Amino acid sequence: MASSHESIGPDPDRRAFLKAAAVAPAAGLVSGALAQDAPAKPEALPRRKLGKTGVELTMLEQGGIRGPTYERILRLAFANGIRTFDSAKAYGTEGTFGKWLEQSPEVRKQIFIVTKDTPREPGEMLKQVDERLATLKTDYIDLFFVHGLGDKHSTDEAVRFVKSKEFGEVADKLKKSGKIKFIGFSSHHQDRAAMMQAAAEAGIVDAIMLQYRPWIDKDSPLNKAIDACWKKGVGLISMKQVAGNHLGDKSAGNILDDVVKRVPVLKERKLTPYQGLLHAIWTDERITSACVSMRNTDQLRENADAARRFEPLKEAQIEQLRDAMLAAGPTLCADCDGRCSRAAGTPAALGDLTRFLTYYQQHGDRAIARDEYAKLSGEARDWSGADLEAARAACPGNLDFARLLPEVDRRLA
């Protein structure tokens, strides 16, 4: 995620789908959510413990979004039972958060706030936490993350960071001051498994937010890292789960119907494909919460309904969901570890390029996508000469690079 604040509305196809698929009646929920200053305390969603912290988070977390609708979204999320909220300096959302807390101070003790910054060295967090507190207009941060670990560090540097004596000392100082309760990092880096293993070994990190998918290969380094963190009591929050044609990108044919036909449990439980995806994520008991950047009433209502009606899926059902979603044409591989680029014989960052396209097309974050693309080296952007069929065959998400990469150049270059 980058620092630009451009506001882009939700994709119309996604909006239409969610409106049609919403399960809960709209009238009462909407009117209640819009009563912005109502003192009522709506029922929170189901919760899970965050590792060994002992704190229970709602299984659904409101992700950060940009634009003038964010304050309303925060209140709508609270009205729909969400009590875990994600923010970051880079998102430009903390000021809106602070305004909400100033206007409704009673909310602060009911919610769990996650925010992030990008220190190069652990000592920088001391000043950064003070800045985040001032912008959020709160006395403490529940969970402070090093944002996008690996984006500004080499893998070796990132591993040293989370294992360093300085990191432990700074974390301890911040906690003792009362400015933060817990500390950790977020990462969608292709080597995040190594960083997570290091965190589990060092015992400093309380929680990690990771790019994740519910059908992760059992023998993959990432799954082993998740296991290591789980056993050591490191809390895990899922982000950037899956994106594809069925989740907002304009598509040919009725992909949503096709997904439902392939996955009978969706019809049986009256779940949309995205609700089914959330149920698959929550079936993994190692995952405490799923962070989703919900942008409108329908998305909030649908996802909150999924949390309230959660029942674990069987392994065969998750496999059916996986096959249906891969067939529908994903644009982001949540298990990317760089194997696509290696198979294609290219130094181009194929996984990052398609992730930025996802930001542009499906998350509505066009300025972020362009900024992140511009930060890549020319070598990392140049996929010419790459064996794209070999890349697709190697990709755990079966991404159609031959279709996606020309779009990257057209949209982001």
Secondary structure as GFF3:
##gff-version 3
##sequence-region A 1 413
A	DSSP	alpha_helix	12	21	.	.	.	ID=ss1
A	DSSP	alpha_helix	26	33	.	.	.	ID=ss2
A	DSSP	beta_strand	47	49	.	.	.	ID=ss3
A	DSSP	three_ten_helix	51	53	.	.	.	ID=ss4
A	DSSP	beta_strand	56	58	.	.	.	ID=ss5
A	DSSP	beta_strand	60	62	.	.	.	ID=ss6
A	DSSP	alpha_helix	70	79	.	.	.	ID=ss7
A	DSSP	beta_strand	84	86	.	.	.	ID=ss8
A	DSSP	three_ten_helix	89	91	.	.	.	ID=ss9
A	DSSP	alpha_helix	94	103	.	.	.	ID=ss10
A	DSSP	three_ten_helix	105	110	.	.	.	ID=ss11
A	DSSP	beta_strand	112	117	.	.	.	ID=ss12
A	DSSP	three_ten_helix	122	124	.	.	.	ID=ss13
A	DSSP	alpha_helix	125	136	.	.	.	ID=ss14
A	DSSP	beta_strand	141	146	.	.	.	ID=ss15
A	DSSP	alpha_helix	155	163	.	.	.	ID=ss16
A	DSSP	alpha_helix	165	177	.	.	.	ID=ss17
A	DSSP	beta_strand	180	187	.	.	.	ID=ss18
A	DSSP	alpha_helix	192	202	.	.	.	ID=ss19
A	DSSP	beta_strand	207	211	.	.	.	ID=ss20
A	DSSP	alpha_helix	221	232	.	.	.	ID=ss21
A	DSSP	beta_strand	235	239	.	.	.	ID=ss22
A	DSSP	three_ten_helix	245	247	.	.	.	ID=ss23
A	DSSP	alpha_helix	255	262	.	.	.	ID=ss24
A	DSSP	alpha_helix	264	268	.	.	.	ID=ss25
A	DSSP	alpha_helix	273	283	.	.	.	ID=ss26
A	DSSP	beta_strand	289	292	.	.	.	ID=ss27
A	DSSP	alpha_helix	297	308	.	.	.	ID=ss28
A	DSSP	alpha_helix	315	327	.	.	.	ID=ss29
A	DSSP	alpha_helix	339	344	.	.	.	ID=ss30
A	DSSP	alpha_helix	350	361	.	.	.	ID=ss31
A	DSSP	alpha_helix	366	375	.	.	.	ID=ss32
A	DSSP	alpha_helix	378	381	.	.	.	ID=ss33
A	DSSP	alpha_helix	388	394	.	.	.	ID=ss34
A	DSSP	alpha_helix	401	412	.	.	.	ID=ss35
###
